[in-house]
Amino acid sequence: MKKSRDNRVKSASFSVIKRNLDPERSCVVFEKKTDQRDAGFFFHDTDLLGFLETKKIPWQTFYDGKHRRKYLVTKFLPGDEEELIGYILVHGLPEDTTYYLFKAK
């Protein structure tokens, strides 16, 4: 069974992440300020990663050392992003976390 995530933390800034998003897929990008690069990321205190795994939603983590930010990038087929947004609205996010929704063209 193919895993829905790549647990290697890659280096990239938000602008690089944005430039490389697939215009045919919707994406939700989560951002959090942190000094830690570890793959544990910042959702250890929520069930979000479990939700992504259960729904087989692909995700990747990035770290921007210059601005000390971590990013979690998720990808969806057009129209499927509403389920994740609903999950966020019901369960919330860790403190100081921002998310950006990029809809497919």
ZAMARGU-4260 file (C-alpha; in steps of 0.2 Angstrom, whole numbers, plus 5000, padded with zeros to 4 digits):
<rodrens>
0) 5000/5000/5000 | 5007/5017/4995 | 5009/5029/5010 | 5000/5046/5008 | 5014/5056/5015
5) 5032/5059/5013 | 5039/5061/5030 | 5056/5069/5025 | 5056/5087/5030 | 5062/5097/5015
10) 5069/5115/5015 | 5058/5128/5006 | 5051/5145/5009 | 5033/5149/5007 | 5035/5158/4991
15) 5044/5143/4984 | 5030/5131/4990 | 5017/5143/4982 | 5026/5143/4965 | 5027/5124/4965
20) 5009/5120/4969 | 5000/5110/4955 | 4986/5121/4948 | 4976/5106/4944 | 4975/5101/4963
25) 4968/5111/4977 | 4980/5113/4992 | 4979/5118/5010 | 4996/5125/5017 | 4998/5125/5036
30) 5011/5137/5043 | 5018/5138/5061 | 5033/5148/5067 | 5046/5136/5076 | 5064/5134/5078
35) 5063/5115/5076 | 5065/5106/5060 | 5060/5089/5066 | 5048/5078/5056 | 5036/5077/5071
40) 5030/5094/5065 | 5017/5103/5075 | 5002/5093/5074 | 5007/5080/5087 | 4994/5087/5099
45) 4979/5085/5086 | 4972/5071/5076 | 4975/5080/5060 | 4989/5069/5053 | 4978/5054/5058
50) 4964/5061/5048 | 4975/5064/5033 | 4981/5046/5034 | 4964/5039/5036 | 4957/5049/5021
55) 4973/5045/5011 | 4976/5063/5008 | 4994/5066/5002 | 5005/5078/5013 | 5023/5085/5014
60) 5032/5095/5027 | 5044/5109/5023 | 5055/5120/5034 | 5061/5138/5031 | 5076/5141/5042
65) 5078/5159/5037 | 5060/5163/5043 | 5059/5149/5056 | 5043/5142/5049 | 5037/5125/5046
70) 5024/5120/5033 | 5012/5106/5030 | 5006/5105/5012 | 4991/5094/5008 | 4984/5091/4990
75) 4967/5087/4985 | 4957/5084/4969 | 4945/5099/4965 | 4930/5099/4977 | 4938/5088/4990
80) 4945/5102/5001 | 4929/5105/5010 | 4931/5090/5021 | 4947/5096/5027 | 4941/5113/5030
85) 4926/5106/5040 | 4938/5096/5050 | 4948/5111/5055 | 4932/5121/5059 | 4926/5107/5071
90) 4943/5102/5079 | 4953/5118/5078 | 4972/5120/5075 | 4986/5121/5087 | 4990/5139/5093
95) 4999/5151/5081 | 4995/5140/5066 | 4989/5148/5050 | 4982/5139/5035 | 4980/5145/5017
100) 4968/5137/5004 | 4973/5137/4986 | 4959/5131/4975 | 4962/5122/4958 | 4960/5132/4943
</rodrens>
